[in-house]
Amino acid sequence: MTDPTAGAAAEDTAAEDTAAEDTAELVHRTDDRGVAVLTLDSPHNRNALSTRLVAALRDHLTAAGGDDSVRAVLLTHTGNTFCAGADLRDGGGSPADLVDLLRTLVELPRPVVAAVDGHVRGGGLGLVGACDLAVASHRATFAFTEVRIGVVPAVISLPLLPRLDPRAASRYYLTGERFDAAEAARIGLITAAGENTSHALEPMLSALRRGSPQGLAEAKRLVTAEVLRAFDRDSDSLASLSARLFGSPEAREGMTAFLERRDPAWAL
């Protein structure tokens, strides 16, 4: 006989899980000898770029950028996924908010280093690309999955296209193929790949701790100038493109198929 209370209990558990997610701190900050360590910790959606996570990360970055004790920011993650990209249950998020987050990373007067020890998909590659330095372990995998759900890497192209090998960008934007850390380093997405992130991070963070605040800020300004020109020129048009595509019938079918774990209608 079916337990008549089972459905209610399951609903209560789901409601409790949702409430816990709503109150959870999605980004944690710790400090380590002049390095502000920001950890993405949103396991329920694999650190996807939800409205709440984007806002929390931007706030932490702004605070670290205004902290005179901080020489650099280290962006890392819990779990086996650095960032799953757009939060499809959140409608893909706000393109304008993502532009603001990526620009905050690029303009921050402190170097930002990404430590990737897991999977990166879609918009998560934009986070990595907006960082000044990035290291990834052999466990990391990358993919521009947007084309498979009916959208494109629009906003994240702002920091990425000025830095990526053009032929590689064409291949991976169009195919959505998965690639590893060694390939990510070859095409300019990350700075270094290795067996683990700590081996590559140690000399970089040690060197950044020895830099003067003024020297680090001005050196960063030099190497990000072309990226910021892309923001000034293309932010509005790419945000509009993203909003238009995410609202299209094809994208609705693609996102629904993804969430239902089936092929979209157009797949052959």
URHU-V835296 format. One record per residue. RES is the residue in one letter. BURIAL is + if it has 9 or more other ideal C-beta (glycine too) atoms within 8 Angstrom, else -. Layout:
BEGIN
((RES/BURIAL) (RES/BURIAL))
END
This chain:
BEGIN
((M/-) (T/-) (D/-) (P/-) (T/-) (A/-) (G/-) (A/-) (A/-) (A/-) (E/-) (D/-) (T/-) (A/-) (A/-) (E/-) (D/+) (T/-) (A/-) (A/-) (E/+) (D/-) (T/-) (A/-) (E/-) (L/+) (V/+) (H/-) (R/+) (T/-) (D/+) (D/-) (R/-) (G/+) (V/+) (A/+) (V/+) (L/+) (T/+) (L/+) (D/+) (S/+) (P/-) (H/-) (N/+) (R/+) (N/+) (A/+) (L/+) (S/+) (T/+) (R/-) (L/+) (V/+) (A/+) (A/+) (L/+) (R/+) (D/-) (H/+) (L/+) (T/+) (A/+) (A/+) (G/+) (G/-) (D/-) (D/-) (S/-) (V/+) (R/+) (A/+) (V/+) (L/+) (L/+) (T/+) (H/+) (T/-) (G/-) (N/-) (T/+) (F/+) (C/+) (A/+) (G/+) (A/+) (D/+) (L/+) (R/-) (D/+) (G/-) (G/+) (G/+) (S/-) (P/+) (A/-) (D/+) (L/+) (V/+) (D/+) (L/+) (L/+) (R/+) (T/+) (L/+) (V/+) (E/-) (L/+) (P/-) (R/+) (P/+) (V/+) (V/+) (A/+) (A/+) (V/+) (D/+) (G/+) (H/+) (V/+) (R/+) (G/+) (G/+) (G/+) (L/+) (G/+) (L/+) (V/+) (G/+) (A/+) (C/+) (D/-) (L/+) (A/+) (V/+) (A/+) (S/+) (H/+) (R/-) (A/+) (T/+) (F/+) (A/+) (F/+) (T/+) (E/+) (V/+) (R/+) (I/+) (G/+) (V/+) (V/+) (P/+) (A/+) (V/+) (I/+) (S/+) (L/+) (P/+) (L/+) (L/-) (P/-) (R/+) (L/+) (D/-) (P/-) (R/-) (A/+) (A/+) (S/-) (R/+) (Y/+) (Y/+) (L/-) (T/-) (G/+) (E/-) (R/-) (F/+) (D/+) (A/+) (A/-) (E/+) (A/+) (A/+) (R/-) (I/+) (G/-) (L/+) (I/+) (T/-) (A/-) (A/+) (G/+) (E/-) (N/-) (T/+) (S/-) (H/-) (A/+) (L/+) (E/-) (P/-) (M/+) (L/+) (S/-) (A/-) (L/+) (R/+) (R/-) (G/+) (S/-) (P/+) (Q/-) (G/-) (L/+) (A/+) (E/-) (A/+) (K/+) (R/-) (L/-) (V/-) (T/+) (A/-) (E/-) (V/+) (L/+) (R/-) (A/+) (F/+) (D/-) (R/-) (D/+) (S/+) (D/-) (S/-) (L/+) (A/+) (S/+) (L/+) (S/+) (A/+) (R/-) (L/+) (F/+) (G/-) (S/+) (P/-) (E/+) (A/+) (R/+) (E/+) (G/+) (M/+) (T/-) (A/+) (F/+) (L/-) (E/-) (R/-) (R/-) (D/-) (P/+) (A/-) (W/-) (A/-) (L/-))
END
